[in-house]
Amino acid sequence: MKHDIFSLKGKVAIVTGGNQGIGKVVAGYIADAGADVIIFDKNDATAVAEEIAEEYGVRTGAIICNVTDPEDVKKAIGEAAEKMGTLDLLFNNAGICLHKDALDCTPKDWLKVIGVNLNGIFFVAQAFGRYLVSNGKSGNIVNTASMSATIVNIPQGQASYNSSKAGVAHLTKSLAVEWAEKGIRVNSISPGYIMTEMTGTVRKDWRDFWVSTIPFKRMGKPEELAGAVIYLLSDASTYTSGCDMLIDGCFTAV
Ligand SMILES: NC(=O)c1ccc[n+]([C@@H]2O[C@H](COP(=O)([O-])OP(=O)(O)OC[C@H]3O[C@@H](n4cnc5c(N)ncnc54)[C@H](O)[C@@H]3O)[C@@H](O)[C@H]2O)c1
């Protein structure tokens, strides 16, 4: 390529929820695009970080961090900056799902899902934004929303998840506008049904129903999200902020 516009060389990227699933796979692709990678996860992602370093020859690290706790997040950002030397990019991706009808959802259930999926996304974005601004740096964030931000999945009840993801989509736009003049871009991806540890244990009759309603007639793979994340994190998208990219095998087109 004459213009290496998708390259992430010389950048350091944080990936939250990178111990498994979408975060783990996309972290590898971010490293393949040239960035050093530091994983934040509630579980120890040292083994994943080591695998990525070995495979792609970049520097990596892993920090145990619960994204629902703003103090823990602040500490993790400080540790990451110290360990990696600098921070440039954030793939803000940690999330959980709860399949429970709204009538049965307890306050604890509701707060747990909103705590990880919406509060967690905000706490990490805010701490990262504060780091960039206080260090006079520009930077770039990709949040993981979901097609559930705009559609209601069936047959399972998941109002807490859907509401949390609608929040992430609008938080993305709000931060994009607030931080536009600070040189911080904020975009989101909205995956459709993707085969990961999160979806792999769901009732088979539900998964069969999902597949029957997806025009592509299959679930997506985590690697099918990597190109969008790299595009949004890279200099190929310097005029793009507040954008949500749907990657859903046409699910929301019908
Ligand atoms: N799999 C799908 O079909 C799908 C579709 C749309 C959106 N998403 C979103 O993509 C993201 C990743 O999903 P996935 O399918 O890879 O899920 P996953 O369960 O396989 O992985 C989620 C990761 O997040 C980590 N995590 C969970 N809670 C955390 C916390 N409090 N603090 C730090 N880390 C935490 C987990 O340890 C895990 O490593 C989520 O935000 C999810 O909502 C997934």
The ligand as an ORCA input file, in Angstrom:
! r2SCAN-3c Opt
* xyz 0 1
  N     -21.426    -12.159     21.013
  C     -22.376    -11.430     20.448
  O     -23.266    -11.942     19.745
  C     -22.403     -9.938     20.645
  C     -23.259     -9.184     19.834
  C     -23.288     -7.801     19.983
  C     -22.481     -7.197     20.928
  N     -21.668     -7.968     21.706
  C     -20.855     -7.271     22.697
  O     -19.501     -7.534     22.447
  C     -18.761     -7.449     23.655
  C     -17.947     -8.722     23.837
  O     -18.858     -9.818     23.857
  P     -18.379    -11.329     23.732
  O     -19.407    -12.049     22.961
  O     -16.954    -11.373     23.328
  O     -18.532    -11.768     25.271
  P     -17.638    -12.744     26.174
  O     -18.482    -13.077     27.360
  O     -17.106    -13.862     25.363
  O     -16.397    -11.807     26.611
  C     -16.604    -10.712     27.458
  C     -15.305    -10.366     28.167
  O     -15.584     -9.237     29.024
  C     -15.018     -9.502     30.307
  N     -15.789     -8.788     31.342
  C     -17.071     -9.027     31.720
  N     -17.392     -8.213     32.742
  C     -16.317     -7.438     32.997
  C     -16.034     -6.424     33.955
  N     -16.936     -6.038     34.881
  N     -14.817     -5.817     33.924
  C     -13.882     -6.211     33.013
  N     -14.078     -7.197     32.114
  C     -15.286     -7.800     32.105
  C     -15.121    -11.009     30.475
  O     -14.226    -11.497     31.464
  C     -14.783    -11.492     29.059
  O     -13.393    -11.649     28.886
  C     -19.786     -7.208     24.749
  O     -19.874     -5.818     25.016
  C     -21.064     -7.701     24.126
  O     -22.212     -7.116     24.691
  C     -21.605     -9.311     21.588
*
